[in-house]
Amino acid sequence: MPDIPESNDWKRHDLGGFAGLVGPLYTRRTESGRAYAMRAESRHLNPAGIVHGGMIATLLDHALSALSWEAAGRVPCVSVQLDTQFYAPVQEGSLMVVQGRVKHRTGSMMFTSGEMTVDDQACASAQAVVKILMPAKPA
């Protein structure tokens, strides 16, 4: 599977945990913030031969959580709700790109939305409520 060329301003992130099992993930700065991307591989397909909806939801969830983490000053954040809509099937080899934004923030919650595209065509979107985990106070 061809990698995303880093000469396109994409930076590869090999993460641990669950995100490391589905990646590699890529990021780059855009005019409206940061975009997140992943190349669809055969291991991401469902029995119908298209990218599994759970994989798409995972990418959207990761992107919106990472967006919240950055907006919260790099304080850990967790999704407490994710509503996902699927518009079009995604094929193996496709570059899935998510661009998101924070719509509203309270003291400990962020309300975000994002859209996933392939070749500039919308394939899915999500809205997430993200809890900002306050750092532990020193003892």
KETI-932148 format. One record per residue (C-alpha): residue number from 1; residue in three letters; x, y, z negated. Coordinates in steps of 0.5 Angstrom, whole numbers. Layout:
- NUM / ALA / X / Y / Z
...
REM end
This chain:
- 1 / MET / 0 / 0 / 0
- 2 / PRO / 3 / 7 / 2
- 3 / ASP / 5 / 11 / -4
- 4 / ILE / 3 / 18 / -4
- 5 / PRO / 8 / 23 / -2
- 6 / GLU / 11 / 27 / -7
- 7 / SER / 13 / 32 / -2
- 8 / ASN / 6 / 34 / -2
- 9 / ASP / 7 / 37 / -9
- 10 / TRP / 4 / 30 / -12
- 11 / LYS / 7 / 28 / -18
- 12 / ARG / 7 / 21 / -20
- 13 / HIS / 5 / 19 / -27
- 14 / ASP / 6 / 12 / -29
- 15 / LEU / 2 / 11 / -36
- 16 / GLY / 1 / 6 / -41
- 17 / GLY / -5 / 3 / -44
- 18 / PHE / -11 / 2 / -39
- 19 / ALA / -9 / 8 / -35
- 20 / GLY / -3 / 4 / -33
- 21 / LEU / -7 / -2 / -31
- 22 / VAL / -11 / 2 / -26
- 23 / GLY / -6 / 7 / -23
- 24 / PRO / -1 / 9 / -21
- 25 / LEU / -4 / 16 / -22
- 26 / TYR / -2 / 23 / -19
- 27 / THR / -3 / 30 / -20
- 28 / ARG / -2 / 37 / -17
- 29 / ARG / -3 / 44 / -18
- 30 / THR / -9 / 47 / -14
- 31 / GLU / -12 / 54 / -14
- 32 / SER / -17 / 52 / -18
- 33 / GLY / -13 / 48 / -23
- 34 / ARG / -10 / 41 / -23
- 35 / ALA / -13 / 35 / -18
- 36 / TYR / -12 / 28 / -20
- 37 / ALA / -11 / 22 / -15
- 38 / MET / -10 / 15 / -14
- 39 / ARG / -10 / 10 / -8
- 40 / ALA / -15 / 5 / -7
- 41 / GLU / -12 / -2 / -7
- 42 / SER / -15 / -9 / -6
- 43 / ARG / -15 / -10 / -14
- 44 / HIS / -20 / -4 / -14
- 45 / LEU / -25 / -8 / -10
- 46 / ASN / -31 / -11 / -11
- 47 / PRO / -34 / -17 / -8
- 48 / ALA / -37 / -13 / -3
- 49 / GLY / -30 / -11 / -1
- 50 / ILE / -31 / -3 / -3
- 51 / VAL / -28 / 0 / -9
- 52 / HIS / -32 / -2 / -15
- 53 / GLY / -36 / 3 / -18
- 54 / GLY / -33 / 2 / -25
- 55 / MET / -26 / 4 / -22
- 56 / ILE / -29 / 10 / -19
- 57 / ALA / -32 / 12 / -26
- 58 / THR / -25 / 10 / -29
- 59 / LEU / -22 / 15 / -25
- 60 / LEU / -27 / 21 / -26
- 61 / ASP / -27 / 20 / -33
- 62 / HIS / -19 / 20 / -33
- 63 / ALA / -19 / 26 / -29
- 64 / LEU / -24 / 30 / -34
- 65 / SER / -21 / 28 / -40
- 66 / ALA / -14 / 30 / -38
- 67 / LEU / -17 / 37 / -35
- 68 / SER / -20 / 37 / -42
- 69 / TRP / -13 / 35 / -46
- 70 / GLU / -10 / 41 / -42
- 71 / ALA / -15 / 46 / -43
- 72 / ALA / -15 / 44 / -51
- 73 / GLY / -8 / 46 / -51
- 74 / ARG / -6 / 39 / -50
- 75 / VAL / -10 / 36 / -56
- 76 / PRO / -12 / 29 / -56
- 77 / CYS / -19 / 29 / -53
- 78 / VAL / -24 / 23 / -52
- 79 / SER / -30 / 22 / -47
- 80 / VAL / -37 / 21 / -51
- 81 / GLN / -41 / 22 / -45
- 82 / LEU / -40 / 20 / -38
- 83 / ASP / -46 / 21 / -32
- 84 / THR / -43 / 19 / -25
- 85 / GLN / -47 / 19 / -19
- 86 / PHE / -44 / 15 / -13
- 87 / TYR / -45 / 18 / -6
- 88 / ALA / -41 / 14 / -1
- 89 / PRO / -37 / 7 / -1
- 90 / VAL / -29 / 8 / -1
- 91 / GLN / -25 / 3 / 3
- 92 / GLU / -18 / 0 / 1
- 93 / GLY / -13 / 5 / 2
- 94 / SER / -17 / 11 / 1
- 95 / LEU / -14 / 17 / -3
- 96 / MET / -19 / 18 / -8
- 97 / VAL / -18 / 26 / -10
- 98 / VAL / -22 / 29 / -16
- 99 / GLN / -22 / 36 / -18
- 100 / GLY / -26 / 38 / -24
- 101 / ARG / -27 / 44 / -28
- 102 / VAL / -29 / 46 / -36
- 103 / LYS / -36 / 49 / -35
- 104 / HIS / -37 / 50 / -43
- 105 / ARG / -33 / 50 / -49
- 106 / THR / -35 / 50 / -56
- 107 / GLY / -30 / 49 / -62
- 108 / SER / -30 / 41 / -62
- 109 / MET / -33 / 40 / -55
- 110 / MET / -32 / 41 / -48
- 111 / PHE / -37 / 40 / -42
- 112 / THR / -34 / 38 / -36
- 113 / SER / -36 / 37 / -28
- 114 / GLY / -32 / 34 / -23
- 115 / GLU / -32 / 31 / -16
- 116 / MET / -28 / 26 / -12
- 117 / THR / -27 / 26 / -5
- 118 / VAL / -24 / 22 / 0
- 119 / ASP / -21 / 26 / 7
- 120 / ASP / -25 / 32 / 4
- 121 / GLN / -32 / 28 / 4
- 122 / ALA / -35 / 28 / -3
- 123 / CYS / -36 / 20 / -5
- 124 / ALA / -38 / 21 / -12
- 125 / SER / -39 / 26 / -18
- 126 / ALA / -39 / 26 / -26
- 127 / GLN / -41 / 30 / -31
- 128 / ALA / -37 / 29 / -38
- 129 / VAL / -38 / 31 / -45
- 130 / VAL / -31 / 31 / -48
- 131 / LYS / -30 / 31 / -56
- 132 / ILE / -23 / 35 / -58
- 133 / LEU / -20 / 31 / -63
- 134 / MET / -17 / 36 / -68
- 135 / PRO / -10 / 34 / -70
- 136 / ALA / -9 / 31 / -77
- 137 / LYS / -7 / 36 / -82
- 138 / PRO / 0 / 35 / -85
- 139 / ALA / 0 / 32 / -92
REM end
